[in-house]
Amino acid sequence: MKQRSLVGPLSIILFLAYMFLPILATYVFSIAIRWDRSILPEGLTFDWYRTAFQDRWFLIVFKHSITISAASVLVSALLIVPTAYWVHLKLPRALPLLNLISTLPFAIPAVVLALGLIKLYGQGPLQLARTPAMLVLAYVIFTLPFMYRPIASSLEAIDIQRLTEAAQSLGASWPRTLVQVILPNILPGILSGGLLVFATIFGEFTLATLLVGARYKTFPMQLVYYTRRDGRIASAYSVISFTVAWATSLVILWVATWGTRRSAGPRTAQDLTRKQASVGGKV
Amino acid sequence: MSYLELDGLAKSYGEIAAVHDFNLKVEKGEFVSLLGPSGCGKTTTLRIIAGFEKPDLGMVRLDGLDITAVPAHQRGMGMVFQAYALFPNMTAWGNVAFGLRVSKRDSDYIERRTHELLELVGLAAEGQKYPGELSGGQQQRVALARALAIEPKVLLLDEPLSALDAVVRVSLRQEIRRIQTQLGITTVYVTHDQEEALSISDRVVVMRQAEIEQIGTPIDIYTSPRTHFVATFIGTTTQFEGVLEDKVLGRVRCADIVLSVGTNAGMAVENGDPVIVFVRPEAIQIAQPGEQIEADNMLTATLQAVTLLGPVIRLSLTSGGLDLVADVNTNERSRFTRGETVLLHFPAEACRVMQNIPA
């Protein structure tokens, strides 16, 4: 009995160590004066952060990455929400196909995708090769599964067929139904998909380097640049990148719980009063 | 010319006909139910009226205008669904006001009208609740108020009570009828529940396998079913299989007994035809012991089972290999014990004779 009860905690400790030791090391490394000659760091400093923030590229690459990530989320949502809605509503038989398409990006390596896109858009009327716009379009493909899945689950969780018909019988056109009835009900799905996409793109290096490279430097490019010069500054960059990713993850978690709370049936009295207080302005 | 006219509607899904040659005229202010087992095409018909489905053939006319090609959101038909279909992101108030906002009515009117409708369905105090905070019955009331708010030309209800429990179902159906009468709104109501259809409709359309079996007032449908299906689908009935012996005198031979069935004008059977005689359970009476009976049909039977149904008790009887069902007032329950032999009787007028077409 006693032996058996050790297996659980031990495996959890191993798992946590496996997951968090490298991250912890990165954190420590980013504030260590030196940590290559001794077991413990030789004193602590925030100099590497200072250097990172003072780098004239820092703000530029940060802004570039935020812009590219946000633009990709927007394009992705605008493309996928109406498509997913329409297919779920009118072409349910095409759903397996859509599910397949939405997982394809997992099967295509970033390098292959990049080379294909450069070949396709390098010539012809659309001169998109090596522009940030092209990077955004590539990211929309690359992150399709992250955006599509949460939206599809949200659509499956509500009876979109009936809701759409109810809205129509009350005189609402298609666009109005989508915006006023469907969208608010799948918003948690769109938000969590969007945040997943955002966090993924913010740290993405391969596609960015291959498609635009130095013409439009992103945050991970600068990080890689520093790994070749000073690992401690690179670590500081990594920590900042983690922080952005973790902040978005926290928001995802918050949004997800918010979503389940809303869609659950009758809830606790506390919840009710909170909700009533928040809508109290009406009438 | 009627207010709502359905003319030769047909709709198939692949090989399967959902609706076939459907013709119906509904007068303004009338309450018509489409009744039938699941898969009979009643919901498809309603969805064609609403504009959610396009018929393969036929025409929908409203107030003389052909609206077959008009999209659903321009038809002005209020719809109530089985699963309520309230917008979960809006309060009860928001749901009812939705249609008015879409039609860009001024805010004073929206305010007044929404309140009026919530009051009509008895939910004026629940306006700020979200659908998830309301019971099933309350949600369906909101859905009804929402459909009525836009002053629809026709109110369409698709099994609106099926998801509710028995007590709520009965009270809400009476309320639907009360509101419908009060507003005088033309209503088409789909249900598979015969009791529901009979109790609230002006007219009932009984459907089976994509086709109309019979259209009539509830009492017509109940007392004068025109087909074997209607006779057995609506209510409970005792069936005697036999041969028509004498059309003029109204005699049917069933095994070793002869039933006096009256002379039903227009009875589409001839002497020698195999027929079925239908008798409703409330038409069959049980004689008091020692009572002198003068009746068209008298049979001795053995009482097999006594079932309490509430106001009546149902007696299951057998007589010479025939199964019979009779309903008597619950007050008389002490008279009956299982296994006893009783004398039952029913008048010729209670018999409904139909040709027996082997399936």
HADDOCK unambig.tbl for C-alpha pairs under 7 A between the chains (distance, minus, plus):
assign (segid A and resid 162 and name CA) (segid B and resid 85 and name CA) 5.70 0.50 0.50
assign (segid A and resid 163 and name CA) (segid B and resid 85 and name CA) 5.38 0.50 0.50
assign (segid A and resid 163 and name CA) (segid B and resid 87 and name CA) 6.66 0.50 0.50
assign (segid A and resid 166 and name CA) (segid B and resid 79 and name CA) 6.77 0.50 0.50
assign (segid A and resid 166 and name CA) (segid B and resid 85 and name CA) 6.59 0.50 0.50
assign (segid A and resid 168 and name CA) (segid B and resid 72 and name CA) 6.00 0.50 0.50
assign (segid A and resid 168 and name CA) (segid B and resid 73 and name CA) 4.45 0.50 0.50
assign (segid A and resid 169 and name CA) (segid B and resid 72 and name CA) 5.97 0.50 0.50
assign (segid A and resid 169 and name CA) (segid B and resid 73 and name CA) 5.25 0.50 0.50
assign (segid A and resid 169 and name CA) (segid B and resid 76 and name CA) 6.64 0.50 0.50
assign (segid A and resid 169 and name CA) (segid B and resid 77 and name CA) 5.97 0.50 0.50
assign (segid A and resid 169 and name CA) (segid B and resid 78 and name CA) 5.90 0.50 0.50
assign (segid A and resid 169 and name CA) (segid B and resid 79 and name CA) 6.23 0.50 0.50
assign (segid A and resid 170 and name CA) (segid B and resid 73 and name CA) 6.54 0.50 0.50
assign (segid A and resid 170 and name CA) (segid B and resid 76 and name CA) 7.00 0.50 0.50
assign (segid A and resid 170 and name CA) (segid B and resid 78 and name CA) 6.70 0.50 0.50
assign (segid A and resid 170 and name CA) (segid B and resid 99 and name CA) 4.68 0.50 0.50
assign (segid A and resid 171 and name CA) (segid B and resid 73 and name CA) 4.17 0.50 0.50
assign (segid A and resid 171 and name CA) (segid B and resid 74 and name CA) 5.94 0.50 0.50
assign (segid A and resid 171 and name CA) (segid B and resid 76 and name CA) 6.75 0.50 0.50
assign (segid A and resid 171 and name CA) (segid B and resid 99 and name CA) 6.34 0.50 0.50
assign (segid A and resid 171 and name CA) (segid B and resid 102 and name CA) 6.42 0.50 0.50
assign (segid A and resid 172 and name CA) (segid B and resid 73 and name CA) 5.76 0.50 0.50
assign (segid A and resid 172 and name CA) (segid B and resid 102 and name CA) 6.12 0.50 0.50
assign (segid A and resid 173 and name CA) (segid B and resid 73 and name CA) 6.24 0.50 0.50
assign (segid A and resid 181 and name CA) (segid B and resid 87 and name CA) 6.58 0.50 0.50
assign (segid A and resid 184 and name CA) (segid B and resid 89 and name CA) 6.44 0.50 0.50
assign (segid A and resid 185 and name CA) (segid B and resid 89 and name CA) 6.20 0.50 0.50
assign (segid A and resid 265 and name CA) (segid B and resid 132 and name CA) 4.66 0.50 0.50
assign (segid A and resid 265 and name CA) (segid B and resid 133 and name CA) 6.64 0.50 0.50
assign (segid A and resid 266 and name CA) (segid B and resid 132 and name CA) 5.40 0.50 0.50
assign (segid A and resid 266 and name CA) (segid B and resid 133 and name CA) 4.77 0.50 0.50
